[in-house]
Amino acid sequence: MAIKFEDWQDVKVAFEVARLGTLTAAAEELNVHHSTVLRRINNLEKNLNARLFHRHARGYKVTEIGTKLFETPPPPKHTQH
C-alpha cells in the first residue's frame, strides 16, 4: 500500500532533518527558518499519525517508523511546489 503525502515539501524537509540531525542544519541547507522546518515535521507526523523523530537537546534521531520511511530516496532537491 502506497503512502499518500499531503505535501512533498514536508517530506523533503524531514529527509534533511534525518540526514543532518538538527533543525538548524536542515534549515540552513534548505535556506528556510528553523520554525518552518519544525512546522513541516509536525505536519508530516500529524498526517502520517506517526512519530518520525525522537527529540533530544542535541538534535533529532530517527525512530523505527522514520527509518522505514527514509529508506526510500527523498524527492529531488530541485522539485518546488
C-alpha positions in Angstrom: 0.0 0.0 0.0 1.4 3.4 -1.0 1.6 6.3 1.4 -0.2 9.5 0.2 1.6 12.6 1.3 -0.3 15.9 1.7 2.8 18.0 0.9 6.0 16.7 -0.6 7.8 19.7 0.9 7.1 18.3 4.3 8.8 15.0 3.2 11.8 16.8 1.7 12.3 18.8 5.0 12.0 15.6 7.1 14.6 13.9 4.9 17.0 16.7 5.5 16.5 16.6 9.3 17.0 12.8 9.2 20.2 13.3 7.1 21.6 16.2 9.1 20.3 15.5 12.6 19.2 19.0 13.6 16.5 21.5 12.7 19.1 24.3 12.4 21.3 22.3 10.0 18.3 21.3 7.9 17.0 24.9 7.9 20.4 26.2 6.7 20.6 23.5 4.0 17.1 24.4 2.7 17.5 28.1 3.2 14.5 28.4 5.5 13.9 29.4 9.1 14.1 26.6 11.7 10.5 27.2 12.7 9.5 26.3 9.1 11.4 23.0 9.5 9.7 22.3 12.8 6.2 23.1 11.4 6.7 20.8 8.4 7.9 17.9 10.5 4.9 18.3 12.8 2.6 18.5 9.8 4.1 15.3 8.3 3.9 13.4 11.6 0.3 14.5 12.1 -0.7 13.5 8.5 1.0 10.1 8.9 -0.2 9.7 12.5 3.3 8.6 13.4 6.3 9.9 15.3 9.3 10.1 12.9 11.9 11.5 15.2 13.0 11.3 18.9 13.6 14.9 20.0 16.8 15.4 22.1 18.5 18.5 23.3 21.3 17.9 20.8 19.2 17.0 17.8 16.8 14.7 16.2 17.2 10.9 16.0 15.0 8.9 13.5 12.5 6.5 15.1 12.0 3.0 13.8 9.0 4.2 11.8 11.0 7.1 10.4 13.8 4.7 9.4 11.3 2.8 7.2 10.1 6.0 5.6 13.6 7.3 5.0 14.8 4.1 3.4 13.4 5.4 0.1 15.1 8.2 -1.7 13.8 11.7 -1.0 12.1 13.9 -3.6 14.6 15.7 -5.8 16.0 18.9 -4.3 15.1 20.9 -7.4 11.4 20.0 -7.1 9.4 23.0 -5.9 5.6 23.1 -5.3 
